[in-house]
Amino acid sequence: MLDVSAGGLRLRTHQPIELGDRVELQIQLSLRQQPYLLPGRVVWIQETALGVEHGVAFEVDSDHQAELDELARFLTQQRPASWGARIE
C-alpha cells in the first residue's frame, strides 16, 4: 500500500488488476487485532519500473461505513511510518 485516504488507496502489485474490477481489501494495522474489510473498485492503473500501481476507490455501503470512519480517524492521527499496514 502506497497511500490511503477516506476515499480509497493506491497500491502496487506485480500483476495488473483490471480497470473496473471490484476488490475486497483487507487492511491490517498493527494497532488493531481485526483487519478492516472494505470493498472497492479499481479506477486507474499505471505501470511503473517497480510494478503496477492501482488506484482503488472504496465502495462503502452502510455495513462498512463504521469501519471506514474508524480507519479515517486513525489515519488522520498517525504518521505513515507508524501504520504497520498490510493489504491482502
Summary of the structure (lengths in Angstrom):
residues: 88
radius of gyration: 12.7
end to end distance: 9.9
largest distance: 38.2
contacts: 225
relative contact order: 0.29
helix: 18%
strand: 43%
